[in-house]
Amino acid sequence: MPKFLIEREVPGAGNLTPEELQAISEKSNQVICNLGPEIHWLHSYVTEDKLYCVYVAPDEDIVFEHARCGGFPANKVTRISSMIDPSTGD
């Protein structure tokens, strides 16, 4: 199943408290549960003003539906074509 990188513009994201991040995660999990087993949230990176989330989903449409239902921004959704890491160079 395809993986997607979702860029979410969230001003001040880097200053969110652990409780706020927990609430965002809880809401995301609820929406995913309601959307069904086709979509999976793998992990997210929190930066100063953005969240970068990695999801497994059949297509972009369900990623945008997750954002709409959760009230989350999804400013850019990009399909991941491959992944490399330091071991790729070995």
Contacts in CASP RR format, 6 or more apart in sequence:
PFRMAT RR
TARGET T0000
AUTHOR 0000-0000-0000
METHOD contacts of the structure
MODEL  1
MPKFLIEREVPGAGNLTPEELQAISEKSNQVICNLGPEIHWLHSYVTEDK
LYCVYVAPDEDIVFEHARCGGFPANKVTRISSMIDPSTGD
1 38 0 8 1.000
1 56 0 8 1.000
1 57 0 8 1.000
1 58 0 8 1.000
2 56 0 8 1.000
2 57 0 8 1.000
2 58 0 8 1.000
2 59 0 8 1.000
2 79 0 8 1.000
2 80 0 8 1.000
3 42 0 8 1.000
3 54 0 8 1.000
3 55 0 8 1.000
3 56 0 8 1.000
3 79 0 8 1.000
3 80 0 8 1.000
4 54 0 8 1.000
4 55 0 8 1.000
4 56 0 8 1.000
4 57 0 8 1.000
4 60 0 8 1.000
4 63 0 8 1.000
4 77 0 8 1.000
4 78 0 8 1.000
4 79 0 8 1.000
4 80 0 8 1.000
5 52 0 8 1.000
5 53 0 8 1.000
5 54 0 8 1.000
5 77 0 8 1.000
5 78 0 8 1.000
5 80 0 8 1.000
6 51 0 8 1.000
6 52 0 8 1.000
6 53 0 8 1.000
6 54 0 8 1.000
6 55 0 8 1.000
6 63 0 8 1.000
6 67 0 8 1.000
6 74 0 8 1.000
6 76 0 8 1.000
6 77 0 8 1.000
7 50 0 8 1.000
7 51 0 8 1.000
7 52 0 8 1.000
7 74 0 8 1.000
7 75 0 8 1.000
7 76 0 8 1.000
7 77 0 8 1.000
7 78 0 8 1.000
8 50 0 8 1.000
8 51 0 8 1.000
8 52 0 8 1.000
8 53 0 8 1.000
8 67 0 8 1.000
8 72 0 8 1.000
8 73 0 8 1.000
8 74 0 8 1.000
8 75 0 8 1.000
9 49 0 8 1.000
9 50 0 8 1.000
9 73 0 8 1.000
9 75 0 8 1.000
10 16 0 8 1.000
10 49 0 8 1.000
10 50 0 8 1.000
10 51 0 8 1.000
10 73 0 8 1.000
11 49 0 8 1.000
12 48 0 8 1.000
12 49 0 8 1.000
13 46 0 8 1.000
13 47 0 8 1.000
13 48 0 8 1.000
13 49 0 8 1.000
13 50 0 8 1.000
13 51 0 8 1.000
14 46 0 8 1.000
14 47 0 8 1.000
14 48 0 8 1.000
14 49 0 8 1.000
16 24 0 8 1.000
16 46 0 8 1.000
21 46 0 8 1.000
24 72 0 8 1.000
27 70 0 8 1.000
27 71 0 8 1.000
27 72 0 8 1.000
28 41 0 8 1.000
28 66 0 8 1.000
28 70 0 8 1.000
28 72 0 8 1.000
29 41 0 8 1.000
31 66 0 8 1.000
31 69 0 8 1.000
31 70 0 8 1.000
32 39 0 8 1.000
32 40 0 8 1.000
32 41 0 8 1.000
32 66 0 8 1.000
34 69 0 8 1.000
35 62 0 8 1.000
35 65 0 8 1.000
35 66 0 8 1.000
35 69 0 8 1.000
38 57 0 8 1.000
38 58 0 8 1.000
38 62 0 8 1.000
39 55 0 8 1.000
39 56 0 8 1.000
39 57 0 8 1.000
39 58 0 8 1.000
39 62 0 8 1.000
39 63 0 8 1.000
39 66 0 8 1.000
40 55 0 8 1.000
40 56 0 8 1.000
40 57 0 8 1.000
41 53 0 8 1.000
41 54 0 8 1.000
41 55 0 8 1.000
42 54 0 8 1.000
42 55 0 8 1.000
42 56 0 8 1.000
43 53 0 8 1.000
43 54 0 8 1.000
44 51 0 8 1.000
44 52 0 8 1.000
44 53 0 8 1.000
44 54 0 8 1.000
45 51 0 8 1.000
45 52 0 8 1.000
45 53 0 8 1.000
54 80 0 8 1.000
55 63 0 8 1.000
55 66 0 8 1.000
57 63 0 8 1.000
57 66 0 8 1.000
60 77 0 8 1.000
60 79 0 8 1.000
63 74 0 8 1.000
63 77 0 8 1.000
64 74 0 8 1.000
64 77 0 8 1.000
66 72 0 8 1.000
66 74 0 8 1.000
67 73 0 8 1.000
67 74 0 8 1.000
END
